[in-house]
Amino acid sequence: MGSLTQLRAAIRRDWPDDPEAGRKAKAATGRRLVHRARTRLLGATLVGAVVGAALLTVGVLERPSVPDDEVTLAATVSSVEREFRPSRRIGSWVELHTTEYTVDGRTYALTTELPRRTAPEVGDPVTIGYSQADPSHARYLDAWDRYFYWAFVGGGGALLAVFGYVSLVTSAMFVVGSRLERGARRAP
């Protein structure tokens, strides 16, 4: 039985007419609710909140920096170099894409590492953004990583929302269970 269903059943329950049986039923239901609330609150809710907050933080920190005075420009990839980068186990091939662009008669070059499966080839048109104050500060606007940080922000926000809801239900279970237990102890 789910937590919300168990909570509703405890609130709407028809207790036995016999006072002693009713007291025992309320105490047992209260203990069960409090036990489930404690284990769930300390376990899944706290872990979910920490993981959700961590994902949200990573998403915010990984957001690409966009200058206030960014201007977009259509450009063409001028060269692609494949380079092997060794790692502890195997290593991997990366592609370094160089795009030349001209601002106010001066030519600049933007070299960026892009994943091979989505990377443009020499001569392909790309869109770049550069700062008007410092045209050498540029970035690819066609790259998939432009929006990748939203996966972390969305995932972290969703986890926080789900575990916020779970925390509310768990807190309600704890309160209702505690009152049922306390009321059962007070009954004559």
Backbone as CSV, one residue per row, in Angstrom:
resi,resn,N_x,N_y,N_z,CA_x,CA_y,CA_z,C_x,C_y,C_z
1,MET,0.855,-1.169,0.000,0.000,0.000,0.000,0.903,1.236,0.000
2,GLY,0.596,2.208,-0.855,1.387,3.413,-0.943,1.237,4.294,0.285
3,SER,2.164,5.199,0.458,2.175,6.065,1.638,0.942,6.937,1.717
4,LEU,0.566,7.537,0.593,-0.606,8.416,0.589,-1.876,7.618,0.851
5,THR,-1.975,6.448,0.277,-3.145,5.584,0.506,-3.204,5.156,1.966
6,GLN,-2.059,4.808,2.533,-2.004,4.397,3.932,-2.386,5.566,4.845
7,LEU,-1.949,6.754,4.502,-2.281,7.944,5.281,-3.775,8.234,5.218
8,ARG,-4.362,8.169,4.017,-5.811,8.389,3.863,-6.605,7.355,4.653
9,ALA,-6.160,6.088,4.572,-6.864,5.020,5.288,-6.819,5.259,6.798
10,ALA,-5.708,5.757,7.307,-5.587,6.009,8.748,-6.502,7.150,9.179
11,ILE,-6.654,8.154,8.316,-7.491,9.304,8.670,-8.966,8.954,8.577
12,ARG,-9.373,8.230,7.542,-10.785,7.923,7.302,-11.240,6.611,7.940
13,ARG,-10.404,5.991,8.654,-10.685,4.653,9.163,-11.833,4.652,10.169
14,ASP,-12.666,3.621,10.073,-13.711,3.398,11.076,-13.109,2.498,12.149
15,TRP,-12.909,3.077,13.328,-12.290,2.334,14.411,-13.335,1.441,15.068
16,PRO,-12.903,0.337,15.643,-13.856,-0.585,16.311,-14.615,0.128,17.437
17,ASP,-15.867,-0.330,17.673,-16.697,0.263,18.728,-16.180,-0.056,20.119
18,ASP,-15.558,-1.193,20.255,-14.997,-1.573,21.546,-13.821,-0.642,21.853
19,PRO,-13.846,0.078,22.987,-12.780,1.037,23.289,-11.385,0.420,23.338
20,GLU,-11.253,-0.750,23.912,-9.938,-1.385,24.022,-9.413,-1.792,22.650
21,ALA,-10.275,-2.362,21.820,-9.870,-2.772,20.463,-9.539,-1.536,19.623
22,GLY,-10.315,-0.464,19.779,-10.058,0.785,19.051,-8.724,1.392,19.451
23,ARG,-8.441,1.370,20.751,-7.173,1.910,21.238,-5.996,1.123,20.676
24,LYS,-6.100,-0.211,20.680,-5.028,-1.042,20.143,-4.852,-0.829,18.632
25,ALA,-5.955,-0.694,17.909,-5.885,-0.483,16.457,-5.249,0.872,16.146
26,LYS,-5.631,1.901,16.908,-5.043,3.221,16.688,-3.550,3.206,17.000
27,ALA,-3.167,2.555,18.088,-1.754,2.490,18.458,-0.947,1.749,17.392
28,ALA,-1.472,0.632,16.888,-0.761,-0.143,15.861,-0.641,0.650,14.562
29,THR,-1.724,1.315,14.175,-1.687,2.128,12.953,-0.711,3.292,13.122
30,GLY,-0.738,3.932,14.279,0.176,5.045,14.551,1.624,4.611,14.499
31,ARG,1.944,3.471,15.122,3.314,2.959,15.108,3.768,2.651,13.679
32,ARG,2.876,2.051,12.896,3.212,1.710,11.514,3.492,2.976,10.694
33,LEU,2.653,4.002,10.870,2.854,5.256,10.137,4.162,5.947,10.554
34,VAL,4.410,5.991,11.847,5.633,6.642,12.334,6.867,5.889,11.845
35,HIS,6.829,4.563,11.888,7.968,3.770,11.427,8.250,4.018,9.949
36,ARG,7.197,3.971,9.121,7.389,4.224,7.681,7.897,5.636,7.431
37,ALA,7.380,6.597,8.196,7.800,7.990,8.007,9.267,8.162,8.379
38,ARG,9.695,7.555,9.466,11.094,7.695,9.887,12.054,7.084,8.876
39,THR,11.757,5.866,8.434,12.670,5.221,7.492,12.677,5.945,6.152
40,ARG,11.529,6.398,5.693,11.474,7.088,4.410,12.100,8.478,4.497
41,LEU,11.832,9.185,5.583,12.350,10.547,5.716,13.868,10.534,5.807
42,LEU,14.411,9.621,6.576,15.859,9.580,6.741,16.560,8.980,5.528
43,GLY,15.884,8.113,4.804,16.506,7.446,3.665,16.325,8.181,2.360
44,ALA,15.282,7.841,1.673,15.084,8.306,0.302,14.932,9.815,0.184
45,THR,14.237,10.437,1.099,13.990,11.871,0.983,15.275,12.670,1.087
46,LEU,16.106,12.365,2.066,17.352,13.110,2.220,18.318,12.835,1.073
47,VAL,18.423,11.588,0.649,19.300,11.258,-0.472,18.807,11.954,-1.734
48,GLY,17.507,11.918,-1.987,16.947,12.576,-3.164,17.163,14.068,-3.141
49,ALA,17.013,14.669,-1.982,17.219,16.113,-1.882,18.679,16.473,-2.136
50,VAL,19.607,15.686,-1.614,21.031,15.966,-1.818,21.405,15.772,-3.288
51,VAL,20.949,14.672,-3.893,21.262,14.415,-5.301,20.619,15.477,-6.192
52,GLY,19.363,15.830,-5.909,18.688,16.867,-6.688,19.396,18.208,-6.590
53,ALA,19.803,18.584,-5.396,20.514,19.854,-5.217,21.870,19.820,-5.915
54,ALA,22.553,18.665,-5.876,23.851,18.549,-6.549,23.686,18.677,-8.061
55,LEU,22.694,18.004,-8.639,22.455,18.112,-10.078,22.102,19.539,-10.479
56,LEU,21.268,20.166,-9.693,20.884,21.546,-9.976,22.099,22.469,-9.921
57,THR,22.951,22.269,-8.941,24.162,23.087,-8.804,25.107,22.880,-9.983
58,VAL,25.310,21.617,-10.386,26.175,21.332,-11.534,25.610,21.999,-12.784
59,GLY,24.296,21.921,-12.969,23.679,22.553,-14.126,23.892,24.051,-14.161
60,VAL,23.739,24.686,-13.026,23.932,26.142,-12.968,25.397,26.502,-13.203
61,LEU,26.313,25.721,-12.640,27.739,26.014,-12.806,28.238,25.718,-14.221
62,GLU,27.618,24.754,-14.913,28.048,24.382,-16.263,27.413,25.248,-17.349
63,ARG,26.583,26.164,-16.959,25.935,27.034,-17.934,27.001,27.825,-18.673
64,PRO,26.926,27.850,-20.015,27.959,28.584,-20.750,27.882,30.079,-20.458
65,SER,29.046,30.707,-20.406,29.062,32.150,-20.148,28.757,32.879,-21.455
66,VAL,27.771,33.732,-21.409,27.352,34.489,-22.578,27.596,35.964,-22.281
67,PRO,28.459,36.607,-23.084,28.694,38.032,-22.839,27.433,38.851,-23.122
68,ASP,27.274,39.942,-22.412,26.095,40.792,-22.593,26.041,41.392,-23.990
69,ASP,27.197,41.608,-24.585,27.249,42.247,-25.894,27.519,41.246,-27.020
70,GLU,27.041,40.007,-26.861,27.317,38.965,-27.851,26.611,39.259,-29.175
71,VAL,27.363,39.060,-30.248,26.862,39.236,-31.603,27.018,37.900,-32.318
72,THR,26.016,37.502,-33.105,26.114,36.257,-33.856,26.628,36.539,-35.263
73,LEU,27.298,35.534,-35.801,27.918,35.688,-37.107,27.942,34.332,-37.790
74,ALA,27.609,34.308,-39.089,27.714,33.072,-39.868,29.155,32.939,-40.333
75,ALA,29.722,31.764,-40.157,31.112,31.527,-40.548,31.212,30.137,-41.161
76,THR,32.411,29.781,-41.618,32.641,28.486,-42.245,33.827,27.818,-41.561
77,VAL,33.711,26.511,-41.344,34.801,25.753,-40.726,35.977,25.735,-41.704
78,SER,37.139,26.174,-41.246,38.302,26.267,-42.130,39.228,25.058,-42.026
79,SER,39.270,24.392,-40.872,40.116,23.192,-40.766,39.610,22.296,-39.635
80,VAL,39.893,21.006,-39.802,39.553,20.005,-38.786,40.776,19.129,-38.589
81,GLU,41.254,19.045,-37.367,42.391,18.198,-37.040,41.937,17.121,-36.072
82,ARG,42.307,15.897,-36.371,41.982,14.792,-35.473,43.204,14.533,-34.597
83,GLU,42.943,14.417,-33.302,44.040,14.254,-32.359,43.674,13.139,-31.386
84,PHE,44.640,12.273,-31.099,44.417,11.187,-30.138,44.829,11.669,-28.758
85,ARG,43.915,11.530,-27.809,44.217,11.909,-26.429,44.224,10.642,-25.577
86,PRO,45.411,10.224,-25.150,45.475,9.002,-24.337,44.873,9.236,-22.954
87,SER,44.291,8.171,-22.458,43.791,8.204,-21.082,44.353,6.982,-20.371
88,ARG,43.904,6.753,-19.154,44.438,5.625,-18.379,44.160,4.287,-19.049
89,ARG,43.011,4.159,-19.671,42.651,2.865,-20.247,42.904,2.813,-21.749
90,ILE,42.139,3.581,-22.493,42.209,3.448,-23.940,42.610,4.756,-24.612
91,GLY,41.935,5.806,-24.281,42.140,7.074,-24.975,41.018,7.297,-25.969
92,SER,41.008,8.447,-26.590,39.952,8.724,-27.555,40.425,9.746,-28.576
93,TRP,39.778,9.703,-29.720,40.045,10.669,-30.769,39.132,11.861,-30.576
94,VAL,39.682,13.040,-30.699,38.887,14.263,-30.640,39.137,15.045,-31.920
95,GLU,38.187,15.882,-32.244,38.333,16.722,-33.420,38.416,18.171,-32.977
96,LEU,39.463,18.834,-33.428,39.639,20.247,-33.145,39.214,21.019,-34.393
97,HIS,38.138,21.770,-34.267,37.576,22.516,-35.391,38.006,23.971,-35.295
98,THR,38.563,24.466,-36.372,38.979,25.864,-36.424,38.085,26.593,-37.410
99,THR,37.522,27.675,-36.937,36.675,28.524,-37.765,37.272,29.920,-37.746
100,GLU,37.498,30.454,-38.920,38.004,31.823,-39.012,36.843,32.757,-39.284
101,TYR,36.867,33.902,-38.629,35.822,34.913,-38.827,36.470,36.293,-38.799
102,THR,35.832,37.225,-39.454,36.389,38.567,-39.593,35.461,39.579,-38.940
103,VAL,36.041,40.433,-38.100,35.312,41.510,-37.436,36.100,42.795,-37.648
104,ASP,35.447,43.774,-38.236,36.068,45.081,-38.497,37.412,44.956,-39.227
105,GLY,37.460,44.068,-40.232,38.660,43.916,-41.038,39.753,43.067,-40.417
106,ARG,39.572,42.606,-39.215,40.580,41.778,-38.550,40.073,40.334,-38.474
107,THR,40.950,39.373,-38.769,40.568,37.965,-38.793,40.923,37.301,-37.456
108,TYR,39.963,36.539,-36.943,40.145,35.798,-35.693,39.919,34.324,-35.981
109,ALA,40.433,33.472,-35.128,40.244,32.029,-35.268,39.679,31.468,-33.965
110,LEU,38.672,30.634,-34.111,38.051,29.949,-32.967,38.322,28.467,-33.136
111,THR,39.072,27.887,-32.207,39.350,26.450,-32.243,38.663,25.810,-31.048
112,THR,37.840,24.816,-31.356,37.044,24.165,-30.319,37.046,22.667,-30.535
113,GLU,37.059,21.930,-29.438,36.945,20.478,-29.484,35.462,20.122,-29.517
114,LEU,35.058,19.391,-30.543,33.664,18.984,-30.677,33.593,17.466,-30.790
115,PRO,32.517,16.853,-30.335,32.377,15.400,-30.481,32.296,15.021,-31.957
116,ARG,32.891,13.914,-32.323,32.976,13.512,-33.725,31.624,13.267,-34.359
117,ARG,30.677,12.723,-33.637,29.403,12.347,-34.253,28.540,13.542,-34.653
118,THR,28.745,14.703,-34.036,27.917,15.859,-34.354,28.715,17.012,-34.942
119,ALA,29.980,16.791,-35.203,30.859,17.890,-35.607,30.715,18.210,-37.091
120,PRO,30.822,19.492,-37.437,30.803,19.879,-38.850,32.143,19.569,-39.516
121,GLU,32.124,19.478,-40.830,33.333,19.215,-41.604,33.860,20.515,-42.199
122,VAL,35.017,20.454,-42.827,35.613,21.635,-43.463,34.647,22.150,-44.536
123,GLY,34.386,23.450,-44.498,33.489,24.084,-45.461,32.053,24.176,-44.993
124,ASP,31.705,23.482,-43.914,30.331,23.538,-43.403,30.067,24.890,-42.745
125,PRO,28.864,25.423,-42.938,28.533,26.692,-42.275,28.228,26.458,-40.788
126,VAL,28.681,27.365,-39.960,28.407,27.322,-38.520,28.036,28.724,-38.058
127,THR,27.406,28.788,-36.915,27.075,30.076,-36.313,27.919,30.235,-35.067
128,ILE,28.568,31.363,-34.952,29.356,31.636,-33.762,28.852,32.914,-33.117
129,GLY,29.156,33.054,-31.862,28.843,34.274,-31.136,30.135,34.843,-30.574
130,TYR,30.303,36.141,-30.678,31.515,36.764,-30.152,31.148,38.036,-29.407
131,SER,32.024,38.454,-28.532,31.828,39.661,-27.747,32.257,40.868,-28.568
132,GLN,31.425,41.899,-28.625,31.788,43.115,-29.354,33.005,43.789,-28.713
133,ALA,33.096,43.741,-27.406,34.218,44.375,-26.711,35.525,43.632,-26.960
134,ASP,35.454,42.299,-27.068,36.653,41.489,-27.298,36.300,40.396,-28.306
135,PRO,36.417,40.685,-29.604,36.017,39.710,-30.625,36.783,38.387,-30.569
136,SER,37.920,38.347,-29.882,38.645,37.074,-29.781,37.942,36.111,-28.817
137,HIS,37.019,36.616,-28.007,36.222,35.777,-27.102,34.975,35.326,-27.855
138,ALA,35.025,34.084,-28.381,33.922,33.579,-29.203,33.568,32.154,-28.797
139,ARG,32.423,31.693,-29.288,31.971,30.325,-29.015,31.078,29.857,-30.148
140,TYR,31.045,28.518,-30.342,30.139,27.928,-31.318,28.728,27.982,-30.756
141,LEU,27.781,28.386,-31.573,26.390,28.395,-31.137,25.634,27.184,-31.656
142,ASP,26.241,26.433,-32.575,25.586,25.249,-33.132,25.876,23.988,-32.332
143,ALA,26.743,24.047,-31.372,27.169,22.861,-30.630,26.062,22.398,-29.681
144,TRP,25.961,21.088,-29.510,24.930,20.502,-28.653,25.111,20.872,-27.194
145,ASP,26.342,21.142,-26.775,26.583,21.443,-25.363,26.057,22.810,-24.956
146,ARG,25.572,23.569,-25.928,24.968,24.863,-25.620,23.751,24.685,-24.699
147,TYR,23.045,23.569,-24.855,21.838,23.314,-24.073,21.998,22.159,-23.092
148,PHE,23.159,21.531,-23.049,23.358,20.339,-22.225,23.140,20.612,-20.744
149,TYR,23.472,21.792,-20.282,23.333,22.088,-18.861,21.875,22.026,-18.411
150,TRP,20.940,22.212,-19.341,19.523,22.145,-18.975,19.127,20.740,-18.517
151,ALA,19.839,19.706,-18.981,19.552,18.349,-18.508,19.809,18.254,-17.003
152,PHE,20.885,18.887,-16.542,21.187,18.878,-15.108,20.200,19.748,-14.336
153,VAL,19.904,20.916,-14.866,18.965,21.813,-14.185,17.585,21.157,-14.103
154,GLY,17.125,20.600,-15.231,15.815,19.952,-15.250,15.758,18.719,-14.367
155,GLY,16.801,17.889,-14.449,16.840,16.675,-13.618,16.905,16.997,-12.141
156,GLY,17.739,17.957,-11.781,17.839,18.359,-10.371,16.554,18.983,-9.868
157,GLY,15.943,19.838,-10.684,14.681,20.460,-10.289,13.562,19.433,-10.137
158,ALA,13.506,18.459,-11.061,12.483,17.410,-10.975,12.677,16.552,-9.723
159,LEU,13.931,16.188,-9.442,14.188,15.401,-8.228,13.799,16.172,-6.972
160,LEU,14.128,17.453,-6.932,13.758,18.256,-5.763,12.241,18.359,-5.623
161,ALA,11.529,18.495,-6.738,10.067,18.573,-6.679,9.467,17.254,-6.185
162,VAL,9.948,16.139,-6.720,9.426,14.830,-6.301,9.710,14.581,-4.827
163,PHE,10.936,14.846,-4.411,11.271,14.577,-3.027,10.690,15.611,-2.073
164,GLY,10.364,16.781,-2.565,9.611,17.739,-1.761,8.218,17.210,-1.468
165,TYR,7.581,16.650,-2.501,6.258,16.044,-2.322,6.334,14.852,-1.366
166,VAL,7.338,14.009,-1.556,7.507,12.849,-0.673,7.732,13.313,0.764
167,SER,8.480,14.388,0.946,8.715,14.919,2.293,7.427,15.403,2.937
168,LEU,6.571,16.058,2.159,5.291,16.514,2.708,4.423,15.344,3.139
169,VAL,4.318,14.330,2.287,3.508,13.152,2.641,4.116,12.443,3.839
170,THR,5.436,12.319,3.873,6.113,11.654,4.979,5.912,12.425,6.279
171,SER,5.995,13.732,6.215,5.771,14.548,7.415,4.338,14.395,7.913
172,ALA,3.391,14.368,6.980,1.993,14.162,7.375,1.811,12.790,8.016
173,MET,2.475,11.767,7.472,2.395,10.431,8.071,2.940,10.446,9.492
174,PHE,4.035,11.144,9.697,4.640,11.205,11.019,3.706,11.897,12.004
175,VAL,3.114,13.023,11.591,2.216,13.771,12.481,0.976,12.954,12.811
176,VAL,0.327,12.377,11.787,-0.890,11.585,12.026,-0.559,10.357,12.867
177,GLY,0.534,9.678,12.549,0.913,8.495,13.324,1.213,8.830,14.772
178,SER,1.906,9.944,15.006,2.220,10.349,16.378,0.960,10.680,17.160
179,ARG,0.026,11.358,16.523,-1.235,11.705,17.214,-2.070,10.470,17.515
180,LEU,-2.075,9.519,16.581,-2.816,8.281,16.835,-2.195,7.520,18.011
181,GLU,-0.885,7.427,18.018,-0.205,6.739,19.130,-0.459,7.440,20.451
182,ARG,-0.313,8.756,20.462,-0.497,9.534,21.686,-1.947,9.433,22.169
183,GLY,-2.880,9.518,21.212,-4.297,9.409,21.588,-4.639,8.037,22.129
184,ALA,-4.015,7.002,21.601,-4.275,5.647,22.081,-3.729,5.454,23.503
185,ARG,-2.616,6.109,23.817,-2.050,5.983,25.150,-2.896,6.713,26.181
186,ARG,-3.522,7.813,25.789,-4.314,8.610,26.720,-5.682,8.005,27.006
187,ALA,-6.174,7.213,26.080,-7.526,6.660,26.251,-7.586,5.783,27.498
188,PRO,-8.707,5.873,28.214,-8.831,5.063,29.456,-8.960,3.598,29.197
